[in-house]
Amino acid sequence: MNQQFGEGYAESVAKDYVLAELGGRTVDQALAEGVAAKEVWRAVCATFDVPQKLR
């Protein structure tokens, strides 16, 4: 997240941005509820069109 968004913005994305791919949860919520980090990262990649080299 930090490489893609920068440290400050990555924190904001994780706590504030609701992703449909995560069932309407934020990254922080999904991780707290036990969703695997790889699954969360895939959702972030799909939503924000993360470059292939960071996937």
C-alpha positions as a Markdown table, in Angstrom:
| # | Residue | x | y | z |
|---|---|---|---|---|
| 1 | Met | 0.0 | 0.0 | 0.0 |
| 2 | Asn | 2.8 | 2.4 | 0.9 |
| 3 | Gln | 4.6 | 1.8 | -2.4 |
| 4 | Gln | 1.4 | 2.5 | -4.4 |
| 5 | Phe | -0.2 | 5.3 | -2.5 |
| 6 | Gly | 2.6 | 6.8 | -0.2 |
| 7 | Glu | 2.6 | 6.4 | 3.5 |
| 8 | Gly | 0.0 | 9.0 | 4.5 |
| 9 | Tyr | -2.5 | 8.3 | 1.7 |
| 10 | Ala | -2.2 | 4.5 | 2.2 |
| 11 | Glu | -3.4 | 4.8 | 5.7 |
| 12 | Ser | -6.3 | 6.9 | 4.6 |
| 13 | Val | -7.2 | 4.4 | 1.8 |
| 14 | Ala | -7.1 | 1.5 | 4.3 |
| 15 | Lys | -9.4 | 3.1 | 6.8 |
| 16 | Asp | -11.7 | 5.3 | 4.7 |
| 17 | Tyr | -12.2 | 3.8 | 1.3 |
| 18 | Val | -15.0 | 1.2 | 1.0 |
| 19 | Leu | -14.4 | -1.5 | -1.6 |
| 20 | Ala | -17.2 | -3.3 | -3.3 |
| 21 | Glu | -14.9 | -6.3 | -3.8 |
| 22 | Leu | -14.6 | -6.6 | 0.0 |
| 23 | Gly | -18.3 | -6.7 | 0.5 |
| 24 | Gly | -18.6 | -3.0 | 1.2 |
| 25 | Arg | -15.9 | -2.9 | 3.8 |
| 26 | Thr | -12.7 | -1.0 | 4.1 |
| 27 | Val | -9.3 | -2.6 | 4.0 |
| 28 | Asp | -8.9 | -2.2 | 7.8 |
| 29 | Gln | -12.4 | -3.7 | 8.4 |
| 30 | Ala | -11.8 | -6.7 | 6.1 |
| 31 | Leu | -8.4 | -7.5 | 7.7 |
| 32 | Ala | -9.9 | -7.1 | 11.2 |
| 33 | Glu | -12.7 | -9.6 | 10.2 |
| 34 | Gly | -10.1 | -12.2 | 9.1 |
| 35 | Val | -10.1 | -11.7 | 5.3 |
| 36 | Ala | -6.7 | -12.9 | 4.0 |
| 37 | Ala | -4.2 | -10.1 | 3.2 |
| 38 | Lys | -3.7 | -11.5 | -0.3 |
| 39 | Glu | -7.5 | -11.3 | -1.0 |
| 40 | Val | -7.6 | -7.7 | 0.4 |
| 41 | Trp | -4.6 | -6.7 | -1.8 |
| 42 | Arg | -6.2 | -8.2 | -4.9 |
| 43 | Ala | -9.3 | -6.1 | -4.2 |
| 44 | Val | -7.1 | -3.0 | -3.8 |
| 45 | Cys | -5.3 | -3.8 | -7.1 |
| 46 | Ala | -8.6 | -4.2 | -9.0 |
| 47 | Thr | -10.1 | -1.0 | -7.6 |
| 48 | Phe | -7.1 | 1.3 | -8.0 |
| 49 | Asp | -5.5 | -0.3 | -11.1 |
| 50 | Val | -2.3 | -1.0 | -9.3 |
| 51 | Pro | 0.7 | -1.5 | -11.7 |
| 52 | Gln | 1.5 | -5.1 | -12.4 |
| 53 | Lys | 5.0 | -4.8 | -10.8 |
| 54 | Leu | 3.4 | -4.1 | -7.4 |
| 55 | Arg | 0.8 | -6.9 | -7.6 |
